[in-house]
């Protein structure tokens, strides 16, 4: 019953979040601030991890297809599919759930325990709309761009790994990338990234907004937010894959 209560409160929260902002100039400033905090500052970690994961995938694939009967272009093909289908949209979102989710929960939770949210509500401001809607729009519109960067750098990292190790030739790798390219797979990855971005923005906001207590409870809420966001992302990844590719 406790889980049902939380699910109900979560959807009731979303109802308040998606109301019309009271002052568009204030909302616009908050939106650009969230784009910087949640979007621009997340490009570095995703780019770094994507580059090296792409290199690792390419090296492992090359080491496991050392049979002369298996064409070398499959290394580039496998790296491309791995980065586009799973790593860039899903695992990057799990990474962002840890980085961004804890930040959202702690920032909103601190405002709750220091009674800043109560002050907003006393002034007649829809605190959920004011605090959460800019975060939702910033992540939903910006994270697909981060995912595209992750795809590109992952594939590029595989090419760099091959060039440095000599395990495969650049021409074979590039041929594998070009082999059987399906634009729908990129579209599928971007759809997943939009759904995951929405979860990354709203689930931590829920945990932060309804936290009770002091600094210790805010820390616990941040941990819970990261765990539950990651769990829901993995579950949604299964259903989206079954729906969009099944």
C-alpha positions in Angstrom: 0.0 0.0 0.0 2.9 2.3 0.7 4.1 2.0 -2.9 0.6 2.7 -4.2 0.5 5.8 -2.1 3.8 7.1 -3.5 2.7 6.4 -7.0 -0.5 8.3 -6.5 1.4 11.3 -4.9 3.8 11.2 -7.8 1.1 11.6 -10.4 -0.7 14.2 -8.3 2.6 16.1 -8.2 2.8 16.0 -12.0 -0.7 17.5 -12.3 0.6 20.6 -10.4 3.9 20.7 -12.3 2.3 21.1 -15.7 0.2 24.1 -15.0 0.7 27.4 -16.8 3.7 29.4 -15.3 2.5 32.5 -13.5 5.4 34.7 -14.7 7.0 33.8 -18.0 10.1 36.0 -17.5 10.8 34.3 -14.2 10.2 30.9 -15.8 12.5 31.7 -18.7 15.3 32.6 -16.4 14.8 29.4 -14.4 14.8 27.3 -17.6 18.1 28.6 -18.8 19.6 28.2 -15.3 18.5 24.5 -15.3 19.8 23.9 -18.8 23.2 25.0 -17.6 23.1 23.1 -14.3 21.5 19.9 -15.5 22.5 19.9 -19.2 25.7 21.7 -20.0 27.5 20.5 -16.9 26.6 16.9 -17.7 28.2 16.8 -21.2 31.7 16.3 -19.8 31.1 13.1 -17.8 28.9 11.5 -20.6 31.5 12.4 -23.2 34.4 11.0 -21.2 32.7 7.7 -20.4 31.2 7.2 -23.9 34.6 7.6 -25.5 36.3 5.0 -23.4 33.4 2.6 -23.4 33.4 2.7 -27.2 37.1 1.9 -27.2 36.6 -1.0 -24.7 33.7 -2.4 -26.8 35.7 -2.3 -30.0 38.8 -3.9 -28.3 36.8 -6.7 -26.7 34.9 -7.4 -30.0 38.2 -7.5 -31.9 39.7 -9.9 -29.4 36.7 -12.2 -29.6 36.4 -12.3 -33.4 40.0 -13.3 -34.1 38.9 -16.2 -36.3 39.8 -15.7 -40.0 36.3 -16.8 -40.9 34.7 -13.8 -39.2 35.0 -10.5 -41.2 36.7 -7.7 -39.4 34.1 -5.2 -40.3 31.8 -6.7 -37.7 33.9 -4.9 -35.1 32.7 -1.5 -36.3 29.2 -2.9 -36.8 29.0 -4.3 -33.2 30.4 -1.1 -31.7 27.9 1.1 -33.6 24.9 -1.0 -32.6 26.1 -1.2 -28.9 26.5 2.5 -28.6 23.3 3.5 -30.4 21.0 0.9 -29.0 22.0 0.6 -25.4 24.9 2.6 -24.0 24.2 6.1 -25.2 20.5 6.2 -24.3 20.3 3.8 -21.3 23.6 3.6 -19.5 24.3 7.3 -19.9 20.8 7.9 -18.4 21.7 5.7 -15.4 24.9 7.7 -15.0 22.9 11.0 -15.2 20.4 9.6 -12.7 23.2 9.4 -10.2 24.8 12.8 -11.0 21.7 14.9 -11.7 19.2 13.0 -9.6 21.1 13.5 -6.4 21.6 17.2 -7.2 17.9 17.7 -7.8 16.8 15.9 -4.7 19.3 17.6 -2.5 18.5 21.1 -3.8 14.7 20.8 -3.5 15.0 18.8 -0.3 17.2 21.6 1.3 14.6 24.1 0.3 11.9 22.0 1.9 13.7 21.5 5.3 14.7 25.2 5.4 11.1 26.2 4.8 11.8 28.1 1.6 9.1 26.1 -0.2 6.7 27.0 2.5 7.6 30.7 1.9 6.9 30.3 -1.8 3.5 28.8 -1.1 2.6 31.5 1.4 3.3 34.1 -1.3 0.8 32.2 -3.6 3.4 30.7 -5.9 2.8 27.2 -7.3 6.1 25.8 -5.9 6.0 22.6 -7.9 5.5 24.4 -11.2 8.2 27.0 -10.2 10.8 24.4 -9.1 10.1 21.3 -11.2 8.8 22.3 -14.7 12.0 24.1 -15.7 14.0 21.0 -14.8 11.6 18.7 -16.8 11.8 20.9 -19.9 15.6 21.4 -19.6 16.3 17.6 -19.4 13.7 16.5 -22.0 15.0 18.9 -24.6 18.7 18.8 -23.8 19.4 15.2 -23.0 18.7 13.9 -26.5 21.6 16.1 -27.6 23.8 14.6 -25.0 22.9 11.2 -26.2 23.8 12.0 -29.7 27.2 13.3 -28.5 27.6 10.0 -26.6 26.8 8.0 -29.7 29.4 9.8 -31.8 32.1 9.8 -29.2 31.6 6.1 -28.5 32.0 5.1 -32.1 34.9 7.5 -32.5 36.5 6.0 -29.3 36.3 2.6 -30.9 38.1 3.9 -34.0 40.8 5.5 -31.9 41.3 2.3 -29.9 41.7 0.3 -33.1 44.2 2.8 -34.4 46.3 2.8 -31.2 46.3 -1.0 -30.7 46.5 -2.2 -34.2 43.8 -4.9 -33.6 41.9 -3.9 -36.7 42.2 -1.6 -39.7 40.4 1.8 -39.9 38.9 0.8 -43.3 37.3 -2.3 -41.8 36.0 -0.4 -38.8 34.5 2.4 -41.0 33.0 -0.2 -43.3 31.3 -1.9 -40.3 29.9 1.5 -39.2 28.4 2.1 -42.6 27.0 -1.5 -42.9 23.2 -1.8 -42.7 22.7 1.7 -41.1 19.1 2.0 -40.0 18.0 5.6 -39.1 15.1 4.2 -37.0 17.6 2.9 -34.4 18.7 6.4 -33.8 15.1 7.5 -33.5 14.5 4.7 -31.1 17.4 5.8 -28.9 16.2 9.4 -28.9 12.7 8.3 -27.8 14.2 6.4 -25.0 16.4 9.4 -24.0 13.3 11.7 -23.8 11.4 9.2 -21.5 14.5 8.7 -19.3 15.1 12.4 -19.1 11.5 12.9 -17.9 12.1 10.3 -15.2 15.5 11.8 -14.2 13.8 15.2 -13.6 10.6 14.1 -11.9 11.4 11.2 -9.6 14.2 13.0 -7.7 12.0 16.1 -7.6 9.3 14.0 -5.9 11.7 12.7 -3.3 13.1 16.1 -2.6 9.8 17.9 -2.5 8.2 15.5 0.0 11.2 15.0 2.3 10.6 15.5 6.0 13.2 16.2 8.7 16.7 17.7 8.4 20.0 17.3 6.6 20.2 13.6 7.3 16.8 12.9 5.8 17.8 14.9 2.7 20.8 12.7 2.2 18.7 9.6 2.6 16.1 11.0 0.1 18.9 11.6 -2.4 20.1 8.0 -2.2 16.5 6.7 -2.6 15.9 9.0 -5.5 19.0 7.7 -7.4 18.1 4.1 -6.7 14.5 4.4 -7.7 15.3 6.5 -10.8 17.8 3.9 -11.9 15.3 1.0 -11.3 12.5 2.7 -13.2 14.9 3.5 -16.1 15.9 -0.1 -16.4 12.2 -1.3 -16.3 11.1 1.3 -18.8 14.1 0.3 -21.0 12.7 -3.2 -21.1 9.2 -2.1 -22.0 10.3 0.5 -24.6 12.6 -2.0 -26.3 9.8 -4.6 -26.4 7.4 -2.0 -27.8 9.6 -0.2 -30.3 11.7 -3.0 -31.5 9.5 -6.0 -30.8 
